[in-house]
Amino acid sequence: MLAGPPLPADVYLVDVWAHRPVSNAIAARLHIRHESPQVLLVDHGHVMWSASHFRVTARALRAELTRFTRSSMSADLVRQ
């Protein structure tokens, strides 16, 4: 997925084996249950979409990023 076209978002990876306290802090701050593997789409501190285990796919993430980007752009236009 990262080898494809650029994503319209910043991407961060947390190695939960090496950085368990960071993983626990993310779960506590975002009010989610930690699962592995897991992907979270976060906007302004709120989880907008998440997937875990077999739902973690490049296609699913790219589709949600596209959907989220379009809805954010629409909301920005409405606010103007």
C-alpha positions in Angstrom: 0.0 0.0 0.0 2.7 2.5 0.9 4.4 1.7 -2.5 1.3 3.0 -4.3 0.1 6.5 -4.8 0.6 8.9 -1.9 -2.0 8.7 0.9 -3.9 11.8 1.8 -2.9 11.4 5.5 0.1 11.0 7.8 0.8 7.3 8.6 2.3 6.1 11.9 3.3 2.6 12.9 3.4 1.5 16.5 5.4 -1.7 17.1 3.3 -3.0 20.0 5.8 -5.6 21.1 8.6 -3.1 21.4 6.4 -0.2 22.6 3.6 -1.6 24.7 3.2 1.6 26.9 2.7 3.7 23.7 0.1 1.2 22.5 -1.7 1.2 25.9 -1.7 5.1 25.9 -3.2 5.2 22.4 -5.9 2.8 23.4 -6.7 4.7 26.6 -6.7 8.1 25.0 -8.9 7.1 22.0 -11.1 4.9 24.2 -10.6 1.8 22.1 -9.7 -1.8 22.8 -6.3 -2.8 21.5 -6.2 -5.5 18.8 -3.4 -6.7 16.7 -3.1 -6.1 13.9 -5.2 -2.9 13.9 -5.5 0.2 11.9 -7.1 3.4 13.1 -8.1 6.5 11.1 -8.0 9.3 13.5 -9.0 12.9 13.0 -8.6 15.6 15.6 -8.3 12.9 18.4 -11.4 10.9 17.3 -11.4 7.5 15.7 -13.2 7.9 12.5 -12.7 4.3 11.3 -10.9 1.2 12.5 -10.2 -2.3 11.4 -8.5 -5.3 12.9 -7.3 -8.7 12.0 -8.4 -9.8 8.6 -10.2 -6.5 7.9 -6.8 -4.7 7.8 -6.2 -4.5 4.1 -4.6 -1.8 1.9 -7.9 -1.7 -0.2 -10.1 -1.1 2.9 -7.8 1.6 4.3 -7.5 3.4 0.9 -11.3 3.3 0.5 -11.9 4.8 3.9 -9.3 7.4 3.4 -10.9 8.4 0.1 -14.3 8.4 1.6 -13.2 10.4 4.6 -11.2 12.9 2.5 -14.3 13.5 0.3 -16.6 14.0 3.3 -14.2 16.3 4.9 -13.9 18.4 1.8 -17.7 18.5 1.5 -18.0 19.6 5.2 -15.4 22.4 4.6 -17.4 23.7 1.6 -20.6 23.8 3.7 -18.8 25.8 6.4 -17.5 28.4 4.0 
